[in-house]
Amino acid sequence: MMKVNVKCFSQVQYALGQTELLVELENGSKASDLEKLIRIRAKGKLDDVSLRVAINKNYVNEDTELKDSDEVAFIPPVQGG
């Protein structure tokens, strides 16, 4: 098992009600596995939101394998104001 720190921004923060959370995953998990888990925890609030993923402040694709202690951010589209 491994633990990753998820940073929550914008719509992800609102959907989960947290700015940060620690998630335990199976070794070999990918960014897409974590995204599925985050969407489940959001209970439908992120269903229509496309997310980019960054691991340790670098954008990656969803097939990137996570490592213990990674910092992961799911970044929704930028919104204008």
Backbone as XML, in Angstrom:
<?xml version="1.0"?>
<chain id="A" units="angstrom">
  <residue number="1" name="MET">
    <atom name="N" x="0.832" y="-1.186" z="0.000"/>
    <atom name="CA" x="0.000" y="0.000" z="0.000"/>
    <atom name="C" x="0.877" y="1.251" z="0.000"/>
  </residue>
  <residue number="2" name="MET">
    <atom name="N" x="0.321" y="2.310" z="-0.562"/>
    <atom name="CA" x="1.020" y="3.596" z="-0.576"/>
    <atom name="C" x="0.030" y="4.694" z="-0.231"/>
  </residue>
  <residue number="3" name="LYS">
    <atom name="N" x="0.567" y="5.829" z="0.160"/>
    <atom name="CA" x="-0.254" y="6.988" z="0.477"/>
    <atom name="C" x="0.175" y="8.151" z="-0.402"/>
  </residue>
  <residue number="4" name="VAL">
    <atom name="N" x="-0.818" y="8.858" z="-0.945"/>
    <atom name="CA" x="-0.552" y="10.055" z="-1.738"/>
    <atom name="C" x="-1.346" y="11.210" z="-1.148"/>
  </residue>
  <residue number="5" name="ASN">
    <atom name="N" x="-0.801" y="12.393" z="-1.280"/>
    <atom name="CA" x="-1.447" y="13.600" z="-0.781"/>
    <atom name="C" x="-2.145" y="14.285" z="-1.947"/>
  </residue>
  <residue number="6" name="VAL">
    <atom name="N" x="-3.456" y="14.465" z="-1.839"/>
    <atom name="CA" x="-4.233" y="15.087" z="-2.906"/>
    <atom name="C" x="-4.537" y="16.530" z="-2.527"/>
  </residue>
  <residue number="7" name="LYS">
    <atom name="N" x="-4.144" y="17.450" z="-3.397"/>
    <atom name="CA" x="-4.452" y="18.870" z="-3.241"/>
    <atom name="C" x="-5.734" y="19.148" z="-4.016"/>
  </residue>
  <residue number="8" name="CYS">
    <atom name="N" x="-6.683" y="19.809" z="-3.376"/>
    <atom name="CA" x="-7.987" y="20.063" z="-3.984"/>
    <atom name="C" x="-8.134" y="21.551" z="-4.298"/>
  </residue>
  <residue number="9" name="PHE">
    <atom name="N" x="-8.429" y="21.852" z="-5.552"/>
    <atom name="CA" x="-8.603" y="23.227" z="-5.996"/>
    <atom name="C" x="-9.986" y="23.411" z="-6.610"/>
  </residue>
  <residue number="10" name="SER">
    <atom name="N" x="-10.481" y="24.622" z="-6.542"/>
    <atom name="CA" x="-11.690" y="25.041" z="-7.238"/>
    <atom name="C" x="-12.851" y="24.065" z="-7.057"/>
  </residue>
  <residue number="11" name="GLN">
    <atom name="N" x="-13.394" y="23.543" z="-8.153"/>
    <atom name="CA" x="-14.559" y="22.662" z="-8.082"/>
    <atom name="C" x="-14.285" y="21.380" z="-7.302"/>
  </residue>
  <residue number="12" name="VAL">
    <atom name="N" x="-13.063" y="20.894" z="-7.330"/>
    <atom name="CA" x="-12.721" y="19.682" z="-6.573"/>
    <atom name="C" x="-12.818" y="19.988" z="-5.076"/>
  </residue>
  <residue number="13" name="GLN">
    <atom name="N" x="-12.328" y="21.131" z="-4.681"/>
    <atom name="CA" x="-12.405" y="21.548" z="-3.279"/>
    <atom name="C" x="-13.865" y="21.688" z="-2.848"/>
  </residue>
  <residue number="14" name="TYR">
    <atom name="N" x="-14.670" y="22.317" z="-3.660"/>
    <atom name="CA" x="-16.084" y="22.496" z="-3.316"/>
    <atom name="C" x="-16.809" y="21.156" z="-3.252"/>
  </residue>
  <residue number="15" name="ALA">
    <atom name="N" x="-16.498" y="20.260" z="-4.178"/>
    <atom name="CA" x="-17.171" y="18.959" z="-4.229"/>
    <atom name="C" x="-16.827" y="18.092" z="-3.027"/>
  </residue>
  <residue number="16" name="LEU">
    <atom name="N" x="-15.573" y="18.155" z="-2.579"/>
    <atom name="CA" x="-15.130" y="17.305" z="-1.475"/>
    <atom name="C" x="-15.189" y="18.007" z="-0.119"/>
  </residue>
  <residue number="17" name="GLY">
    <atom name="N" x="-15.274" y="19.331" z="-0.128"/>
    <atom name="CA" x="-15.300" y="20.073" z="1.117"/>
    <atom name="C" x="-13.974" y="20.082" z="1.852"/>
  </residue>
  <residue number="18" name="GLN">
    <atom name="N" x="-12.885" y="19.845" z="1.119"/>
    <atom name="CA" x="-11.545" y="19.811" z="1.713"/>
    <atom name="C" x="-10.542" y="20.437" z="0.754"/>
  </residue>
  <residue number="19" name="THR">
    <atom name="N" x="-9.478" y="20.975" z="1.321"/>
    <atom name="CA" x="-8.407" y="21.521" z="0.483"/>
    <atom name="C" x="-7.304" y="20.502" z="0.238"/>
  </residue>
  <residue number="20" name="GLU">
    <atom name="N" x="-7.291" y="19.464" z="1.055"/>
    <atom name="CA" x="-6.224" y="18.460" z="0.969"/>
    <atom name="C" x="-6.716" y="17.170" z="1.626"/>
  </residue>
  <residue number="21" name="LEU">
    <atom name="N" x="-6.306" y="16.042" z="1.084"/>
    <atom name="CA" x="-6.616" y="14.779" z="1.742"/>
    <atom name="C" x="-5.526" y="13.752" z="1.462"/>
  </residue>
  <residue number="22" name="LEU">
    <atom name="N" x="-5.371" y="12.826" z="2.388"/>
    <atom name="CA" x="-4.407" y="11.743" z="2.274"/>
    <atom name="C" x="-5.171" y="10.499" z="1.853"/>
  </residue>
  <residue number="23" name="VAL">
    <atom name="N" x="-4.734" y="9.879" z="0.754"/>
    <atom name="CA" x="-5.444" y="8.726" z="0.202"/>
    <atom name="C" x="-4.502" y="7.531" z="0.164"/>
  </residue>
  <residue number="24" name="GLU">
    <atom name="N" x="-5.002" y="6.394" z="0.617"/>
    <atom name="CA" x="-4.230" y="5.157" z="0.580"/>
    <atom name="C" x="-4.673" y="4.347" z="-0.639"/>
  </residue>
  <residue number="25" name="LEU">
    <atom name="N" x="-3.698" y="3.895" z="-1.420"/>
    <atom name="CA" x="-3.951" y="3.156" z="-2.659"/>
    <atom name="C" x="-3.077" y="1.911" z="-2.726"/>
  </residue>
  <residue number="26" name="GLU">
    <atom name="N" x="-3.481" y="0.991" z="-3.566"/>
    <atom name="CA" x="-2.669" y="-0.191" z="-3.847"/>
    <atom name="C" x="-1.411" y="0.227" z="-4.604"/>
  </residue>
  <residue number="27" name="ASN">
    <atom name="N" x="-0.302" y="-0.438" z="-4.347"/>
    <atom name="CA" x="0.909" y="-0.201" z="-5.136"/>
    <atom name="C" x="0.597" y="-0.457" z="-6.599"/>
  </residue>
  <residue number="28" name="GLY">
    <atom name="N" x="1.161" y="0.347" z="-7.467"/>
    <atom name="CA" x="0.919" y="0.200" z="-8.899"/>
    <atom name="C" x="-0.287" y="0.972" z="-9.394"/>
  </residue>
  <residue number="29" name="SER">
    <atom name="N" x="-0.983" y="1.685" z="-8.507"/>
    <atom name="CA" x="-2.141" y="2.477" z="-8.919"/>
    <atom name="C" x="-1.700" y="3.608" z="-9.838"/>
  </residue>
  <residue number="30" name="LYS">
    <atom name="N" x="-2.590" y="3.970" z="-10.742"/>
    <atom name="CA" x="-2.318" y="5.039" z="-11.693"/>
    <atom name="C" x="-3.147" y="6.270" z="-11.345"/>
  </residue>
  <residue number="31" name="ALA">
    <atom name="N" x="-2.808" y="7.370" z="-11.986"/>
    <atom name="CA" x="-3.555" y="8.614" z="-11.764"/>
    <atom name="C" x="-5.033" y="8.415" z="-12.073"/>
  </residue>
  <residue number="32" name="SER">
    <atom name="N" x="-5.346" y="7.619" z="-13.070"/>
    <atom name="CA" x="-6.756" y="7.369" z="-13.423"/>
    <atom name="C" x="-7.496" y="6.638" z="-12.304"/>
  </residue>
  <residue number="33" name="ASP">
    <atom name="N" x="-6.811" y="5.747" z="-11.598"/>
    <atom name="CA" x="-7.433" y="5.047" z="-10.466"/>
    <atom name="C" x="-7.786" y="6.034" z="-9.352"/>
  </residue>
  <residue number="34" name="LEU">
    <atom name="N" x="-6.881" y="6.954" z="-9.092"/>
    <atom name="CA" x="-7.125" y="7.955" z="-8.066"/>
    <atom name="C" x="-8.251" y="8.893" z="-8.494"/>
  </residue>
  <residue number="35" name="GLU">
    <atom name="N" x="-8.276" y="9.268" z="-9.756"/>
    <atom name="CA" x="-9.351" y="10.148" z="-10.240"/>
    <atom name="C" x="-10.716" y="9.484" z="-10.057"/>
  </residue>
  <residue number="36" name="LYS">
    <atom name="N" x="-10.817" y="8.194" z="-10.356"/>
    <atom name="CA" x="-12.078" y="7.474" z="-10.152"/>
    <atom name="C" x="-12.504" y="7.538" z="-8.697"/>
  </residue>
  <residue number="37" name="LEU">
    <atom name="N" x="-11.561" y="7.341" z="-7.794"/>
    <atom name="CA" x="-11.850" y="7.392" z="-6.365"/>
    <atom name="C" x="-12.324" y="8.790" z="-5.941"/>
  </residue>
  <residue number="38" name="ILE">
    <atom name="N" x="-11.665" y="9.819" z="-6.439"/>
    <atom name="CA" x="-12.047" y="11.195" z="-6.119"/>
    <atom name="C" x="-13.450" y="11.491" z="-6.641"/>
  </residue>
  <residue number="39" name="ARG">
    <atom name="N" x="-13.757" y="11.035" z="-7.836"/>
    <atom name="CA" x="-15.091" y="11.259" z="-8.404"/>
    <atom name="C" x="-16.165" y="10.527" z="-7.591"/>
  </residue>
  <residue number="40" name="ILE">
    <atom name="N" x="-15.853" y="9.342" z="-7.106"/>
    <atom name="CA" x="-16.802" y="8.609" z="-6.253"/>
    <atom name="C" x="-17.052" y="9.385" z="-4.966"/>
  </residue>
  <residue number="41" name="ARG">
    <atom name="N" x="-15.982" y="9.876" z="-4.364"/>
    <atom name="CA" x="-16.116" y="10.648" z="-3.115"/>
    <atom name="C" x="-16.889" y="11.950" z="-3.322"/>
  </residue>
  <residue number="42" name="ALA">
    <atom name="N" x="-16.845" y="12.485" z="-4.542"/>
    <atom name="CA" x="-17.542" y="13.735" z="-4.852"/>
    <atom name="C" x="-19.045" y="13.518" z="-5.055"/>
  </residue>
  <residue number="43" name="LYS">
    <atom name="N" x="-19.483" y="12.276" z="-5.101"/>
    <atom name="CA" x="-20.906" y="11.918" z="-5.198"/>
    <atom name="C" x="-21.631" y="12.637" z="-6.327"/>
  </residue>
  <residue number="44" name="GLY">
    <atom name="N" x="-21.021" y="12.610" z="-7.518"/>
    <atom name="CA" x="-21.662" y="13.175" z="-8.702"/>
    <atom name="C" x="-21.387" y="14.640" z="-8.961"/>
  </residue>
  <residue number="45" name="LYS">
    <atom name="N" x="-20.787" y="15.334" z="-8.013"/>
    <atom name="CA" x="-20.569" y="16.772" z="-8.170"/>
    <atom name="C" x="-19.504" y="17.108" z="-9.211"/>
  </residue>
  <residue number="46" name="LEU">
    <atom name="N" x="-18.712" y="16.117" z="-9.620"/>
    <atom name="CA" x="-17.667" y="16.355" z="-10.632"/>
    <atom name="C" x="-17.960" y="15.636" z="-11.945"/>
  </residue>
  <residue number="47" name="ASP">
    <atom name="N" x="-19.166" y="15.114" z="-12.083"/>
    <atom name="CA" x="-19.488" y="14.305" z="-13.269"/>
    <atom name="C" x="-19.303" y="15.052" z="-14.581"/>
  </residue>
  <residue number="48" name="ASP">
    <atom name="N" x="-19.594" y="16.339" z="-14.620"/>
    <atom name="CA" x="-19.480" y="17.112" z="-15.857"/>
    <atom name="C" x="-18.221" y="17.970" z="-15.911"/>
  </residue>
  <residue number="49" name="VAL">
    <atom name="N" x="-17.261" y="17.668" z="-15.046"/>
    <atom name="CA" x="-16.042" y="18.473" z="-14.965"/>
    <atom name="C" x="-14.859" y="17.662" z="-15.492"/>
  </residue>
  <residue number="50" name="SER">
    <atom name="N" x="-14.177" y="18.206" z="-16.498"/>
    <atom name="CA" x="-12.952" y="17.554" z="-16.970"/>
    <atom name="C" x="-11.808" y="18.010" z="-16.070"/>
  </residue>
  <residue number="51" name="LEU">
    <atom name="N" x="-10.922" y="17.090" z="-15.749"/>
    <atom name="CA" x="-9.833" y="17.387" z="-14.834"/>
    <atom name="C" x="-8.485" y="17.066" z="-15.474"/>
  </residue>
  <residue number="52" name="ARG">
    <atom name="N" x="-7.508" y="17.933" z="-15.247"/>
    <atom name="CA" x="-6.115" y="17.647" z="-15.588"/>
    <atom name="C" x="-5.454" y="17.172" z="-14.317"/>
  </residue>
  <residue number="53" name="VAL">
    <atom name="N" x="-4.461" y="16.316" z="-14.464"/>
    <atom name="CA" x="-3.777" y="15.797" z="-13.278"/>
    <atom name="C" x="-2.314" y="16.240" z="-13.287"/>
  </residue>
  <residue number="54" name="ALA">
    <atom name="N" x="-1.859" y="16.640" z="-12.116"/>
    <atom name="CA" x="-0.449" y="17.000" z="-11.931"/>
    <atom name="C" x="0.082" y="16.171" z="-10.765"/>
  </residue>
  <residue number="55" name="ILE">
    <atom name="N" x="1.253" y="15.600" z="-10.964"/>
    <atom name="CA" x="1.928" y="14.855" z="-9.906"/>
    <atom name="C" x="3.225" y="15.585" z="-9.598"/>
  </residue>
  <residue number="56" name="ASN">
    <atom name="N" x="3.388" y="15.938" z="-8.339"/>
    <atom name="CA" x="4.569" y="16.691" z="-7.895"/>
    <atom name="C" x="4.803" y="17.929" z="-8.758"/>
  </residue>
  <residue number="57" name="LYS">
    <atom name="N" x="3.686" y="18.638" z="-9.042"/>
    <atom name="CA" x="3.652" y="19.918" z="-9.761"/>
    <atom name="C" x="3.973" y="19.817" z="-11.244"/>
  </residue>
  <residue number="58" name="ASN">
    <atom name="N" x="3.913" y="18.609" z="-11.816"/>
    <atom name="CA" x="4.121" y="18.421" z="-13.255"/>
    <atom name="C" x="2.887" y="17.759" z="-13.850"/>
  </residue>
  <residue number="59" name="TYR">
    <atom name="N" x="2.362" y="18.349" z="-14.923"/>
    <atom name="CA" x="1.217" y="17.738" z="-15.587"/>
    <atom name="C" x="1.622" y="16.389" z="-16.173"/>
  </residue>
  <residue number="60" name="VAL">
    <atom name="N" x="0.737" y="15.396" z="-16.000"/>
    <atom name="CA" x="0.990" y="14.047" z="-16.500"/>
    <atom name="C" x="-0.290" y="13.522" z="-17.135"/>
  </residue>
  <residue number="61" name="ASN">
    <atom name="N" x="-0.203" y="12.368" z="-17.793"/>
    <atom name="CA" x="-1.422" y="11.757" z="-18.325"/>
    <atom name="C" x="-1.977" y="10.774" z="-17.308"/>
  </residue>
  <residue number="62" name="GLU">
    <atom name="N" x="-3.184" y="10.314" z="-17.558"/>
    <atom name="CA" x="-3.886" y="9.474" z="-16.583"/>
    <atom name="C" x="-3.270" y="8.090" z="-16.409"/>
  </residue>
  <residue number="63" name="ASP">
    <atom name="N" x="-2.389" y="7.683" z="-17.312"/>
    <atom name="CA" x="-1.751" y="6.372" z="-17.208"/>
    <atom name="C" x="-0.486" y="6.386" z="-16.353"/>
  </residue>
  <residue number="64" name="THR">
    <atom name="N" x="-0.123" y="7.534" z="-15.824"/>
    <atom name="CA" x="1.088" y="7.658" z="-15.011"/>
    <atom name="C" x="0.910" y="6.929" z="-13.689"/>
  </residue>
  <residue number="65" name="GLU">
    <atom name="N" x="1.889" y="6.095" z="-13.365"/>
    <atom name="CA" x="1.846" y="5.330" z="-12.113"/>
    <atom name="C" x="2.235" y="6.221" z="-10.940"/>
  </residue>
  <residue number="66" name="LEU">
    <atom name="N" x="1.474" y="6.104" z="-9.872"/>
    <atom name="CA" x="1.731" y="6.882" z="-8.665"/>
    <atom name="C" x="2.758" y="6.188" z="-7.783"/>
  </residue>
  <residue number="67" name="LYS">
    <atom name="N" x="3.450" y="6.985" z="-6.982"/>
    <atom name="CA" x="4.429" y="6.458" z="-6.034"/>
    <atom name="C" x="4.078" y="6.958" z="-4.637"/>
  </residue>
  <residue number="68" name="ASP">
    <atom name="N" x="4.520" y="6.228" z="-3.638"/>
    <atom name="CA" x="4.277" y="6.608" z="-2.253"/>
    <atom name="C" x="4.754" y="8.041" z="-2.013"/>
  </residue>
  <residue number="69" name="SER">
    <atom name="N" x="3.936" y="8.817" z="-1.337"/>
    <atom name="CA" x="4.226" y="10.206" z="-0.951"/>
    <atom name="C" x="4.110" y="11.210" z="-2.088"/>
  </residue>
  <residue number="70" name="ASP">
    <atom name="N" x="3.604" y="10.796" z="-3.250"/>
    <atom name="CA" x="3.385" y="11.757" z="-4.330"/>
    <atom name="C" x="2.379" y="12.811" z="-3.895"/>
  </residue>
  <residue number="71" name="GLU">
    <atom name="N" x="2.544" y="14.012" z="-4.441"/>
    <atom name="CA" x="1.551" y="15.068" z="-4.266"/>
    <atom name="C" x="0.779" y="15.163" z="-5.581"/>
  </residue>
  <residue number="72" name="VAL">
    <atom name="N" x="-0.518" y="14.959" z="-5.509"/>
    <atom name="CA" x="-1.349" y="14.916" z="-6.705"/>
    <atom name="C" x="-2.374" y="16.039" z="-6.646"/>
  </residue>
  <residue number="73" name="ALA">
    <atom name="N" x="-2.526" y="16.732" z="-7.764"/>
    <atom name="CA" x="-3.547" y="17.781" z="-7.857"/>
    <atom name="C" x="-4.417" y="17.490" z="-9.068"/>
  </residue>
  <residue number="74" name="PHE">
    <atom name="N" x="-5.722" y="17.580" z="-8.872"/>
    <atom name="CA" x="-6.672" y="17.488" z="-9.983"/>
    <atom name="C" x="-7.142" y="18.900" z="-10.255"/>
  </residue>
  <residue number="75" name="ILE">
    <atom name="N" x="-6.856" y="19.364" z="-11.461"/>
    <atom name="CA" x="-7.077" y="20.768" z="-11.778"/>
    <atom name="C" x="-8.203" y="20.895" z="-12.794"/>
  </residue>
  <residue number="76" name="PRO">
    <atom name="N" x="-9.308" y="21.538" z="-12.399"/>
    <atom name="CA" x="-10.420" y="21.748" z="-13.313"/>
    <atom name="C" x="-10.086" y="22.857" z="-14.304"/>
  </residue>
  <residue number="77" name="PRO">
    <atom name="N" x="-10.912" y="23.025" z="-15.327"/>
    <atom name="CA" x="-10.665" y="24.098" z="-16.294"/>
    <atom name="C" x="-10.668" y="25.461" z="-15.603"/>
  </residue>
  <residue number="78" name="VAL">
    <atom name="N" x="-9.886" y="26.363" z="-16.138"/>
    <atom name="CA" x="-9.830" y="27.721" z="-15.611"/>
    <atom name="C" x="-11.154" y="28.402" z="-15.942"/>
  </residue>
  <residue number="79" name="GLN">
    <atom name="N" x="-11.682" y="29.121" z="-14.962"/>
    <atom name="CA" x="-12.940" y="29.815" z="-15.159"/>
    <atom name="C" x="-12.711" y="31.312" z="-15.175"/>
  </residue>
  <residue number="80" name="GLY">
    <atom name="N" x="-13.409" y="31.979" z="-16.058"/>
    <atom name="CA" x="-13.279" y="33.432" z="-16.154"/>
    <atom name="C" x="-14.193" y="34.116" z="-15.144"/>
  </residue>
  <residue number="81" name="GLY">
    <atom name="N" x="-14.024" y="35.400" z="-14.997"/>
    <atom name="CA" x="-14.841" y="36.103" z="-14.030"/>
    <atom name="C" x="-15.216" y="37.473" z="-14.421"/>
  </residue>
</chain>
